[in-house]
Amino acid sequence: MAKQKEKIVNQYAQAILAYADEHNVLENISADLLAIRSVVVAEPKLTSLLTAQTISDADQGGLVDALTQGADNAVVNLVKILLAHHHFAYLSAVVDRFFDLYQQSQGIQAVTITTAVEADEDQKERLSNAFKKQSGAKKIQATYKVNQDIIGGVVMQSKSLLIDGSLQSKIAKMRAELLG
């Protein structure tokens, strides 16, 4: 079943990305998808209500109109198609996959950069550039976090690469070597 869901999610995500790219509306589509997903995630009962067999078509249409108000027609149609094919529960997964595919197509690699203390703008730029050099990414989308447990140094992690230069991991490695 998981393979079937993945296939369905991928098809919808590819279709909306192709439309957005073809019509040069990537920013609008992205913003609309994020807004709708945030409402659906914040209101889990909405999915139950929209997919209930007891809701009338008119009520369902009204909820969809309210949910997608101001959104690009392609996003409105995506929501309606997901509902019509009983795949509305996959909306969040479709949005996530859309952004994964978008980042891949643009050569963007998402990375989480964790430091022991807050990094200033100059440090953030140097860390970003260091990750680009290490990973070979054309562009990166960095999220910065602070975790005092790493003591010092930095940990950079993307989906495919982990660079752990934290003092915490160096201490753990030395401890393991000393204890055999």
DRENTORLO-712318 format. One record per residue (C-alpha): residue in one letter; y, z, x. Coordinates in steps of 0.001 Angstrom, whole numbers, plus 500000, padded with zeros to 6 digits. Layout:
<bafis>
BAFI   type        v        w        u
BAFI      A        Y        Z        X
...
</bafis>
This chain:
<bafis>
BAFI   type        v        w        u
BAFI      M   500000   500000   500000
BAFI      A   502363   500756   502877
BAFI      K   501980   497209   504198
BAFI      Q   502844   495809   500764
BAFI      K   505968   497985   500539
BAFI      E   507025   496947   504039
BAFI      K   506586   493281   503132
BAFI      I   508634   493664   499934
BAFI      V   511394   495633   501677
BAFI      N   511559   493066   504468
BAFI      Q   511827   490134   502031
BAFI      Y   514728   491681   500121
BAFI      A   516515   492742   503309
BAFI      Q   516126   489280   504871
BAFI      A   517369   487606   501709
BAFI      I   520526   489717   501395
BAFI      L   521235   489365   505131
BAFI      A   520818   485588   504965
BAFI      Y   523178   485420   501994
BAFI      A   525768   487659   503679
BAFI      D   525603   485655   506895
BAFI      E   525721   482279   505132
BAFI      H   528716   483275   502997
BAFI      N   530442   485160   505824
BAFI      V   530595   488412   503833
BAFI      L   528593   490724   506109
BAFI      E   531245   493456   506093
BAFI      N   531588   493444   502302
BAFI      I   527834   493420   501710
BAFI      S   527318   496178   504286
BAFI      A   529958   498411   502722
BAFI      D   528620   497800   499198
BAFI      L   525031   498542   500226
BAFI      L   526054   501766   501951
BAFI      A   528100   502898   498953
BAFI      I   525308   502226   496454
BAFI      R   522687   503837   498670
BAFI      S   524836   506957   499068
BAFI      V   525078   507325   495272
BAFI      V   521336   506780   494802
BAFI      V   520486   509287   497551
BAFI      A   522981   511852   496227
BAFI      E   521645   511483   492670
BAFI      P   517835   511239   492850
BAFI      K   517578   511533   489056
BAFI      L   519360   508172   488806
BAFI      T   516306   506349   490161
BAFI      S   514057   508147   487683
BAFI      L   516390   507321   484830
BAFI      L   516819   503660   485778
BAFI      T   513093   503121   486179
BAFI      A   512006   505079   483104
BAFI      Q   510118   503094   480501
BAFI      T   512068   504881   477766
BAFI      I   515556   503665   478738
BAFI      S   516924   500799   476682
BAFI      D   517994   497560   478351
BAFI      A   521577   498213   477224
BAFI      D   521622   501702   478756
BAFI      Q   520012   500432   481942
BAFI      G   522582   497637   482140
BAFI      G   525401   500130   481671
BAFI      L   524101   502328   484478
BAFI      V   523686   499323   486774
BAFI      D   527225   498170   485961
BAFI      A   528589   501636   486756
BAFI      L   526539   501869   489967
BAFI      T   527569   498425   491219
BAFI      Q   531150   498351   489949
BAFI      G   533304   496391   492396
BAFI      A   530333   495312   494520
BAFI      D   529721   491755   495671
BAFI      N   527683   489734   493153
BAFI      A   524833   489417   495651
BAFI      V   524511   493209   495805
BAFI      V   524669   493463   492008
BAFI      N   521941   490828   491767
BAFI      L   519845   492631   494378
BAFI      V   519956   495843   492325
BAFI      K   519054   493960   489154
BAFI      I   516180   492129   490840
BAFI      L   514839   495361   492315
BAFI      L   514868   496882   488832
BAFI      A   513338   493832   487160
BAFI      H   510444   493779   489644
BAFI      H   509952   497565   489530
BAFI      H   511054   497948   493154
BAFI      F   514248   499983   492649
BAFI      A   512687   502948   494459
BAFI      Y   512745   500784   497605
BAFI      L   516561   500430   497590
BAFI      S   517176   502860   500483
BAFI      A   514435   501229   502555
BAFI      V   515911   497772   501850
BAFI      V   519349   498940   503000
BAFI      D   517894   500491   506164
BAFI      R   515954   497313   506928
BAFI      F   519059   495200   506244
BAFI      F   520944   497127   508938
BAFI      D   518007   496934   511356
BAFI      L   517856   493152   510925
BAFI      Y   521639   492845   511185
BAFI      Q   521688   494822   514422
BAFI      Q   518849   492735   515851
BAFI      S   520614   489484   514945
BAFI      Q   523820   490662   516607
BAFI      G   522118   492136   519685
BAFI      I   523276   495623   518710
BAFI      Q   521154   498559   519736
BAFI      A   521630   501923   518020
BAFI      V   521572   504878   520389
BAFI      T   521985   508610   520007
BAFI      I   523720   510163   523001
BAFI      T   523302   513922   523255
BAFI      T   525320   516085   525634
BAFI      A   525506   519846   526166
BAFI      V   529261   519872   525520
BAFI      E   531595   517611   523565
BAFI      A   532317   514403   525496
BAFI      D   535859   513032   525654
BAFI      E   536624   509355   524968
BAFI      D   536451   508356   528638
BAFI      Q   533064   510044   529041
BAFI      K   531786   508435   525841
BAFI      E   532796   505006   527127
BAFI      R   531087   505607   530490
BAFI      L   527930   506873   528756
BAFI      S   527904   503857   526441
BAFI      N   528316   501481   529367
BAFI      A   525534   503251   531285
BAFI      F   523182   502864   528320
BAFI      K   524090   499177   527934
BAFI      K   523313   498616   531606
BAFI      Q   519984   500502   531428
BAFI      S   518832   498901   528178
BAFI      G   520201   495401   528625
BAFI      A   521771   495568   525144
BAFI      K   524662   493223   524392
BAFI      K   526338   495799   522165
BAFI      I   525520   499339   521227
BAFI      Q   526243   501488   518229
BAFI      A   526448   504991   519635
BAFI      T   526181   508265   517773
BAFI      Y   527259   511264   519808
BAFI      K   525745   514720   519355
BAFI      V   526143   518061   521053
BAFI      N   523079   520202   521784
BAFI      Q   523698   523206   524022
BAFI      D   519939   523621   524522
BAFI      I   519883   520717   526997
BAFI      I   522024   522962   529263
BAFI      G   523669   520026   531059
BAFI      G   523340   516301   531595
BAFI      V   522671   513769   528878
BAFI      V   519862   512416   526697
BAFI      M   520153   508844   525401
BAFI      Q   517639   507647   522844
BAFI      S   517238   504398   520950
BAFI      K   514223   503097   519063
BAFI      S   512723   501616   522216
BAFI      L   514170   503625   525100
BAFI      L   514567   507278   526067
BAFI      I   516687   508253   529037
BAFI      D   516439   512001   529578
BAFI      G   518809   513214   532267
BAFI      S   519124   516696   530821
BAFI      L   518986   519786   532955
BAFI      Q   516505   521240   530434
BAFI      S   513937   518498   531137
BAFI      K   514476   518736   534903
BAFI      I   513821   522489   534783
BAFI      A   510708   521933   532667
BAFI      K   509456   519303   535128
BAFI      M   510023   521603   538116
BAFI      R   508296   524472   536295
BAFI      A   505293   522249   535562
BAFI      E   505098   521174   539232
BAFI      L   505358   524743   540503
BAFI      L   502752   526078   538103
BAFI      G   500447   523188   538833
</bafis>
